[in-house]
Amino acid sequence: MLNTQCSMVIKVCGMRLGSNIREVEALGVDWIGLIFYPLSPRYVATMPDYLPLKAKRVGVFVDESTTTICQRATDFGLHLVQLHGNESPAQCLELKAAMPNIGIIKAFSIENAESLHRTEPYEQCGAVDYFLFDTYCPTKGGSGHTFNHDLLQHYRGHIPFLLSGGLTPDSSLPTHPMLAGYDLNSRFETAPAIKDPQLIKQFLTLNP
């Protein structure tokens, strides 16, 4: 259990195989993400034969209906849902009302300072627990590349955020008073949805 002293949330996203989930959970990561976007190469089409018992389960959705999100949350015992599309503040409120005990993460693709100002209506609605800041790309989902972390200085909100976008085992990580954790995905894989525990272990060792 390497991550027991880390104050940051470590989320490993895009997992699918039960044996791999079990390996990664044993490292002490905090959250494990399951992607429910059919166009993703990491799409979870069927129930894995193992779901995390200690790490929290995060379901990732892109422009999905509230009904479908709630059903997946029930079926997979989700603790949080991550909204990675064009979901509105109104839908966030709808989800929070339907699932009051499940956290809501709203993801934003960061291209410039204005990208960060788009968080404001979501903070005002009062239904979002975390933001996730990822690298801008024209298609849905992550790009595997980093964005200019200097842009984070333009975020002055009070909702904590997770940093995503091309993080590697030896990334130079920024500081920010509202930075709550890191989202690890493609740069920690041997193939889509197959995580390399040694690379995750390296990240956790370098960021205790």
MIFILUM-954192 format. One record per residue (C-alpha): residue number from 1; z, y, x. Coordinates in nm, 2 decimals, decimal comma. Each point is the difference from the previous one (the first is absolute). Example, Ala and Ser with C-alpha at 12.3 -4.5 7.8 and 13.67 -1.06 7.14 Angstrom:
# MIFILUM-954192
+-----+--------+--------+--------+
| num |     pz |     py |     px |
+-----+--------+--------+--------+
|   1 |   0,78 |  -0,45 |   1,23 |
|   2 |  -0,07 |   0,34 |   0,14 |
+-----+--------+--------+--------+
***
This chain:
# MIFILUM-954192
+-----+--------+--------+--------+
| num |     pz |     py |     px |
+-----+--------+--------+--------+
|   1 |   0,00 |   0,00 |   0,00 |
|   2 |  -0,13 |   0,28 |   0,22 |
|   3 |   0,00 |   0,29 |  -0,24 |
|   4 |   0,36 |   0,00 |  -0,13 |
|   5 |   0,09 |   0,33 |   0,18 |
|   6 |  -0,32 |   0,19 |  -0,07 |
|   7 |   0,06 |   0,29 |  -0,23 |
|   8 |  -0,37 |   0,02 |  -0,10 |
|   9 |  -0,15 |  -0,22 |  -0,27 |
|  10 |  -0,25 |  -0,25 |   0,15 |
|  11 |  -0,26 |  -0,10 |  -0,25 |
|  12 |  -0,26 |  -0,27 |   0,09 |
|  13 |  -0,28 |   0,02 |  -0,25 |
|  14 |  -0,30 |  -0,22 |  -0,10 |
|  15 |   0,17 |  -0,34 |   0,02 |
|  16 |  -0,11 |  -0,30 |  -0,20 |
|  17 |   0,09 |  -0,34 |   0,16 |
|  18 |   0,35 |  -0,14 |  -0,07 |
|  19 |   0,05 |  -0,13 |   0,35 |
|  20 |  -0,10 |   0,33 |   0,16 |
|  21 |   0,22 |   0,19 |  -0,24 |
|  22 |   0,30 |  -0,22 |   0,10 |
|  23 |  -0,07 |   0,06 |   0,37 |
|  24 |  -0,02 |   0,38 |  -0,04 |
|  25 |   0,30 |   0,02 |  -0,22 |
|  26 |   0,21 |  -0,19 |   0,26 |
|  27 |  -0,06 |   0,29 |   0,24 |
|  28 |   0,21 |   0,22 |  -0,22 |
|  29 |  -0,26 |   0,23 |  -0,15 |
|  30 |   0,11 |   0,19 |  -0,31 |
|  31 |  -0,29 |  -0,01 |  -0,24 |
|  32 |  -0,31 |  -0,23 |  -0,03 |
|  33 |  -0,31 |   0,12 |  -0,18 |
|  34 |  -0,22 |  -0,20 |  -0,23 |
|  35 |  -0,33 |   0,15 |  -0,08 |
|  36 |  -0,13 |  -0,04 |  -0,36 |
|  37 |  -0,33 |   0,19 |   0,05 |
|  38 |  -0,28 |  -0,25 |  -0,06 |
|  39 |  -0,24 |   0,17 |   0,25 |
|  40 |   0,25 |  -0,03 |   0,29 |
|  41 |  -0,05 |  -0,27 |   0,25 |
|  42 |   0,38 |  -0,05 |  -0,03 |
|  43 |  -0,01 |  -0,04 |  -0,37 |
|  44 |   0,27 |  -0,23 |  -0,14 |
|  45 |  -0,19 |  -0,20 |  -0,26 |
|  46 |   0,26 |  -0,28 |  -0,05 |
|  47 |   0,37 |  -0,03 |   0,04 |
|  48 |   0,10 |  -0,08 |   0,37 |
|  49 |   0,20 |  -0,31 |   0,05 |
|  50 |   0,28 |   0,22 |   0,14 |
|  51 |   0,10 |   0,35 |  -0,09 |
|  52 |   0,26 |   0,20 |   0,20 |
|  53 |   0,36 |  -0,05 |  -0,09 |
|  54 |   0,16 |   0,26 |   0,23 |
|  55 |  -0,28 |   0,25 |   0,05 |
|  56 |  -0,09 |   0,21 |  -0,31 |
|  57 |  -0,33 |  -0,08 |  -0,17 |
|  58 |  -0,25 |   0,28 |  -0,03 |
|  59 |  -0,30 |  -0,03 |  -0,22 |
|  60 |  -0,30 |   0,22 |   0,09 |
|  61 |  -0,24 |   0,11 |  -0,28 |
|  62 |  -0,31 |   0,22 |  -0,02 |
|  63 |  -0,07 |   0,18 |  -0,33 |
|  64 |   0,14 |  -0,29 |  -0,20 |
|  65 |   0,13 |   0,02 |  -0,35 |
|  66 |   0,38 |   0,04 |  -0,07 |
|  67 |  -0,01 |  -0,32 |  -0,19 |
|  68 |  -0,14 |  -0,20 |   0,28 |
|  69 |   0,23 |   0,15 |   0,26 |
|  70 |   0,30 |  -0,08 |  -0,22 |
|  71 |  -0,12 |  -0,36 |  -0,04 |
|  72 |  -0,05 |  -0,05 |   0,37 |
|  73 |   0,35 |   0,15 |   0,07 |
|  74 |   0,15 |  -0,26 |  -0,23 |
|  75 |  -0,21 |  -0,29 |   0,12 |
|  76 |   0,07 |   0,07 |   0,37 |
|  77 |   0,35 |   0,14 |  -0,02 |
|  78 |  -0,10 |   0,33 |   0,15 |
|  79 |   0,25 |   0,25 |   0,12 |
|  80 |  -0,24 |   0,28 |   0,05 |
|  81 |  -0,36 |   0,09 |  -0,10 |
|  82 |  -0,24 |   0,20 |   0,22 |
|  83 |  -0,27 |   0,20 |  -0,17 |
|  84 |  -0,29 |   0,04 |   0,23 |
|  85 |  -0,27 |   0,15 |  -0,22 |
|  86 |  -0,03 |   0,30 |  -0,23 |
|  87 |   0,31 |  -0,07 |  -0,21 |
|  88 |   0,13 |   0,31 |  -0,18 |
|  89 |   0,35 |   0,14 |  -0,01 |
|  90 |  -0,01 |  -0,10 |  -0,37 |
|  91 |  -0,06 |  -0,36 |   0,09 |
|  92 |   0,28 |   0,00 |   0,25 |
|  93 |   0,23 |   0,12 |  -0,28 |
|  94 |  -0,13 |  -0,27 |  -0,22 |
|  95 |   0,07 |  -0,26 |   0,26 |
|  96 |   0,35 |   0,13 |   0,07 |
|  97 |   0,08 |  -0,01 |  -0,37 |
|  98 |  -0,13 |  -0,36 |  -0,03 |
|  99 |   0,16 |  -0,12 |   0,33 |
| 100 |   0,30 |   0,21 |   0,06 |
| 101 |   0,14 |  -0,23 |   0,27 |
| 102 |  -0,32 |  -0,02 |   0,21 |
| 103 |  -0,08 |   0,26 |   0,26 |
| 104 |  -0,33 |   0,19 |   0,00 |
| 105 |  -0,19 |   0,09 |   0,31 |
| 106 |  -0,30 |   0,24 |  -0,04 |
| 107 |  -0,25 |  -0,02 |   0,29 |
| 108 |  -0,21 |   0,29 |   0,12 |
| 109 |  -0,30 |   0,00 |   0,24 |
| 110 |   0,06 |   0,28 |   0,25 |
| 111 |  -0,30 |   0,20 |   0,11 |
| 112 |   0,14 |   0,35 |   0,03 |
| 113 |   0,30 |   0,21 |  -0,10 |
| 114 |  -0,12 |   0,02 |  -0,36 |
| 115 |   0,03 |  -0,38 |  -0,02 |
| 116 |   0,38 |   0,05 |   0,04 |
| 117 |   0,02 |   0,27 |  -0,26 |
| 118 |  -0,14 |  -0,25 |  -0,25 |
| 119 |   0,35 |  -0,17 |   0,00 |
| 120 |   0,16 |   0,30 |  -0,18 |
| 121 |  -0,08 |  -0,10 |  -0,36 |
| 122 |   0,13 |  -0,35 |   0,07 |
| 123 |   0,33 |   0,14 |   0,14 |
| 124 |   0,03 |   0,22 |  -0,30 |
| 125 |  -0,04 |  -0,29 |  -0,25 |
| 126 |   0,31 |  -0,16 |   0,14 |
| 127 |  -0,13 |  -0,36 |  -0,02 |
| 128 |  -0,10 |  -0,07 |   0,36 |
| 129 |   0,25 |  -0,14 |   0,25 |
| 130 |  -0,22 |   0,00 |   0,31 |
| 131 |  -0,33 |   0,14 |   0,12 |
| 132 |  -0,22 |  -0,19 |   0,24 |
| 133 |  -0,24 |   0,19 |   0,23 |
| 134 |  -0,31 |  -0,18 |   0,11 |
| 135 |  -0,32 |   0,10 |   0,18 |
| 136 |  -0,27 |   0,14 |  -0,21 |
| 137 |  -0,31 |  -0,22 |  -0,05 |
| 138 |  -0,27 |   0,02 |  -0,27 |
| 139 |   0,07 |  -0,34 |  -0,14 |
| 140 |   0,32 |  -0,14 |  -0,16 |
| 141 |   0,26 |  -0,15 |   0,23 |
| 142 |   0,09 |   0,06 |   0,36 |
| 143 |  -0,24 |   0,08 |   0,28 |
| 144 |   0,20 |  -0,15 |   0,29 |
| 145 |  -0,02 |   0,33 |   0,18 |
| 146 |   0,27 |   0,27 |   0,06 |
| 147 |  -0,01 |   0,35 |  -0,13 |
| 148 |   0,11 |   0,32 |   0,18 |
| 149 |   0,38 |  -0,03 |  -0,03 |
| 150 |   0,04 |   0,37 |   0,07 |
| 151 |  -0,11 |   0,05 |  -0,36 |
| 152 |   0,34 |  -0,14 |  -0,11 |
| 153 |   0,15 |   0,34 |   0,08 |
| 154 |  -0,16 |   0,12 |  -0,32 |
| 155 |   0,21 |  -0,24 |  -0,21 |
| 156 |   0,30 |   0,19 |  -0,12 |
| 157 |   0,09 |  -0,22 |  -0,30 |
| 158 |   0,33 |  -0,18 |  -0,06 |
| 159 |  -0,13 |  -0,34 |  -0,08 |
| 160 |   0,01 |  -0,24 |   0,30 |
| 161 |  -0,32 |  -0,14 |   0,13 |
| 162 |  -0,13 |  -0,30 |   0,19 |
| 163 |  -0,26 |   0,04 |   0,27 |
| 164 |  -0,31 |  -0,22 |   0,00 |
| 165 |  -0,35 |   0,00 |   0,15 |
| 166 |  -0,09 |  -0,19 |   0,31 |
| 167 |   0,35 |  -0,04 |   0,14 |
| 168 |   0,01 |  -0,24 |   0,30 |
| 169 |   0,28 |  -0,19 |   0,18 |
| 170 |   0,02 |   0,28 |   0,25 |
| 171 |  -0,08 |   0,30 |  -0,21 |
| 172 |   0,15 |   0,34 |   0,09 |
| 173 |   0,19 |   0,08 |  -0,32 |
| 174 |   0,05 |   0,35 |  -0,14 |
| 175 |   0,33 |   0,15 |  -0,12 |
| 176 |   0,06 |   0,17 |  -0,33 |
| 177 |   0,32 |   0,05 |  -0,20 |
| 178 |  -0,14 |  -0,19 |  -0,30 |
| 179 |  -0,16 |  -0,28 |   0,19 |
| 180 |   0,16 |  -0,32 |  -0,14 |
| 181 |  -0,20 |  -0,28 |   0,15 |
| 182 |  -0,32 |  -0,16 |   0,12 |
| 183 |  -0,27 |  -0,20 |  -0,17 |
| 184 |  -0,16 |  -0,27 |   0,23 |
| 185 |  -0,32 |  -0,17 |  -0,09 |
| 186 |  -0,34 |  -0,06 |   0,16 |
| 187 |   0,10 |   0,06 |   0,37 |
| 188 |   0,26 |  -0,28 |  -0,03 |
| 189 |  -0,25 |  -0,27 |  -0,11 |
| 190 |  -0,19 |  -0,29 |   0,14 |
| 191 |  -0,22 |   0,00 |  -0,32 |
| 192 |   0,02 |   0,19 |  -0,33 |
| 193 |   0,33 |  -0,08 |  -0,16 |
| 194 |   0,12 |  -0,21 |   0,30 |
| 195 |   0,27 |   0,19 |   0,19 |
| 196 |   0,09 |  -0,07 |   0,36 |
| 197 |   0,38 |  -0,03 |   0,02 |
| 198 |   0,00 |   0,08 |   0,37 |
| 199 |  -0,17 |   0,33 |  -0,06 |
| 200 |   0,25 |   0,10 |  -0,27 |
| 201 |   0,28 |  -0,11 |   0,23 |
| 202 |  -0,14 |   0,22 |   0,27 |
| 203 |   0,00 |   0,30 |  -0,23 |
| 204 |   0,36 |  -0,07 |  -0,11 |
| 205 |   0,11 |  -0,04 |   0,36 |
| 206 |  -0,15 |   0,34 |   0,10 |
| 207 |   0,14 |   0,17 |  -0,31 |
| 208 |   0,36 |  -0,13 |  -0,05 |
+-----+--------+--------+--------+
***
